[in-house]
Amino acid sequence: MAIKPDQSIDEIKPVFSFGSFTLIMVIVFLGSLATAVLLPYWLPGLTSSITGANPKAFWYLSRGSAITAYMLLWLSMMLGTGITNKLSVLWPGLPSTIELHEYTGILGLAFGLFHGLILMGDQYIGFNLAQVLLPFSTTSYKPLAVGIGQIAFYIWLILDISFYIRKTIGKKVWRAIHFASFLTFVAVLFHAIIAGTDAASNWMQTIYWVTGGLLLFMIIFRILASRANLREKRLRLQNLPPKLPVQ
């Protein structure tokens, strides 16, 4: 769907229809379950523990999808703050930024769903479906960090769904919900650092520092830009000529 440059953000319809969004999530959900359940029967050697001589496929799939989901969430956050602080007008343009913001948000959510469900195939972790879906229901592997990651996923899901009920809940409520995206990012980062097996590696720490630093810069720029706009509005109001009394 083409977005007109002069459209307000609140007037723009989601890139995907709600039916398409639901279909994507259902396909990822069923596909992940099928992979975790059926792959051990097709290739039994892949289900060995990560403590074996050779790390196995399910753990790699979960780690890779987790990093991808994190990067997509970060990119969506960067694009979202770029919309609100007007930097996106300079590049790549407001219409393109809005579409990319939605695409990356939905795609990242799909990777996050896959990240959790695919662990059902790993015998070392040993998660079942209820433990994957219910926050803080795991006991075998860092329950606090895993639970916070699960909460972050559901907040992320609510954020994506809010695009489709924006007119129903109103602009103020929608914008208030959207502020929860910052909480989602912090929760995902905490989950990644505490529960992620790659968190101690230099390359992963570099990614966390760079992405976190860039997002912090965008947030600070947004706050400063908002304050500057408010001051400009006050000055314009102060400089307006007084209204003449009606005779």
N, C-alpha and C positions, 0 to 999 in steps of 0.2 A: 504494500500500500504506500503510495506516494504521500509525503508530508510536505505541506506548503510552508515556505519559510516564514510567513506572517502568522501562522497558527500559534495560539497559546498552548503551552505544555498541557494544560488541563483539558484542552479540546481534542487532543490527539488520541486516536483509537489505538489499542495494542496492535503490535505487528502480527501476532498470531491470534486467531480466534480462540475463545475459551475451549471450544471443541478440539482444536488442534493442540493446544497446550495440554489438555487432559490426555489426549491420545499419545503424545510424546511421553508423558509420565507413566502411563499404563504400559507402553511398549518397553520402556527402560526397566520398569518393575518386573514385568513378566520375563523379559529377556535375561535380567540378572538372576532371577530365581532359577530359570531353566539352566543357565550356565553353571550356577553353583551346585545344582542338584544332579544334572545329567552328565556334566563333564567328568566327574570321577568315574563314571561307568565307562565312558569312552576311552579315557586316558587315566587309568588308576594311579600311575606313578606321580601324577601331579598333586595328589592329595597328601603327600608326605609333609611332615612338620618342617617349619623353617629352621629347626635346629639340626637338620640333616646336612650332609656334605654339600648339597646344592639347594639353595633357596628355590621355592616352588612357585607355580604360576599364580595361584589365587592371591598370595601375599603381594606379588609384583603388580597384579592387576589392581588391587586395592590401593597400594601406594601410588601407582601412576595416576589413577583416577582421582585420588585425594589431592595430589599436587595440581592436577589440571583444574579441579573444582576450585581450589584456592586461588589460582591465577585468574580464572574467569570471574570469580567474585571480586577480586581486587580490581580487575579491568572494568567491571560493571560499576564499582564504586567510584573509580576515577572518572568514568564517563558521566556518572550521575552528578558528581560535584562539579564537573566541567560545565554541565547544563546550568546549574544554579549560580555558579560564579561567573558565567558568561564567557569563559575561556573557549568553550566549544564554538562560539561564533567565529573566532579567528581561524580555527582548524579543528575538525574537518567540516564544520558547519553544523548548525543546530539540528536540521532534519536527520542527517547521517548519524549524529551522536545519539539522538533519541532512539533510533532503530538499533544501533549497536548496543546501547545500554540495555534494551529489552532482550535482544538476542543473547548477549553474554550472561544475563541474569538467569534466563531459562535454561540455557545450555549448561551453565555451572551447576544449577540445581539438579539436572539430570545426572551429571557426573558424580555429584554428592550422593545421590540415591544409589547409583551403581557401586560407589565406594563402600557403602555400608552393607549392601545386600551380598556382594561377591564374597565377603568374609565368611558367609555361611559354608562355603566350600573348603575353608582352611581348617584342618583338624587341630592345629595348635591353638588357635583362638577358640574354636568350638562354639561360635554364636549360633543360636536358632533365630527363627523369624521374629518371635516376640522380643528377644533381647536386642535385635537390630532396630526394631520400631519403637520400643518403649524406653524412654529416657531413664537412666540410672538403674536399669534392670540387670546390668552385667556385673559380674563379680570376679571373673577370671583375668581381666586385663584392664587396669587403670580405670576403675568405674567412674571417678569424678570427671576426668578429662573426656572419656567417651560420652558420658551423660550430657556434658556441656556441648559437645559437638552435635549430639542428637537434638538438643533444644535449639541450637543455631540453625539446624536444617529446617525445623518446623517454622521458625521465625522467617527464614528465607522463603519458605513455601507460602506463608501468609503475605509476604511482600509481593511475590509474583501474582498471587490471586487478586491482590488489592487493585491491580491494574484493571481488572475486569468488572469490579464493583465500585469503581471510582464515583460514578454518578449517583449510585445508591447511597453510599456512605457520606458523600459530600467532600469538598476540597480540603476542608480543615482536618477532618478525620484521616483522609488519605495521606495528607502531608505529615500528620503526626505519626501514622504507621510507618511512613517512609523513613522517619528518623531512626527507626529501629534497625535500619541497615547498618548503622555504625556499631550497634550492639552485636549484630550478627558477625561482622568482620572481627571484632575483638574476641568473640567467643570461638570463632573458627581458628583464629590465630593461637589462642590459648590451647585449644584442642590439638592443633598441629604440633605445637612446641612440646607439650607434655606427653601426648600419646603417639606422636609420629616417630618412627624408628630412624628417620633421616634427619631429625631435628638437630642432632649433635654434629652433623657433617658441616664442613666449612661452606660448601656450595649452597646448602639449604639455608644456613644462617645468613649468608649474603643475600639470598632471595628475600628472606623475611625482613632484614634491615632495609633493603632498597625499596621494597614494596610498601612497607610500613612508613618509611620516611617520605616517600612521594605522596602517599595518601594524606599524611599529616600536613604536608605543605599545601595540598589542595584544600584541605579543611580550613587551615589558617587563612589562606588567601580568600576563601569564601566568606569567613567571618569579617575580615578587614574590608572586603568589597561591600558587604551588606551595611557595615557601619558607615562607609563612605557614601553610599547611596542615601542612607537616612539623613546624614548631614546635608547632602545636596538638596534633598527635598525640603528640609527645614529652612535652608537659606532661600530657596525659591519662594516658599510661603511667606517668609519675612520680607522679601523684596517686592511682593505683590502690592500694587497701589491700593489704598483703602477704598472700600466700596462707598459710593456716594449715597446718602440717605434718599429714600424714595419720597418724592414730594406729592 
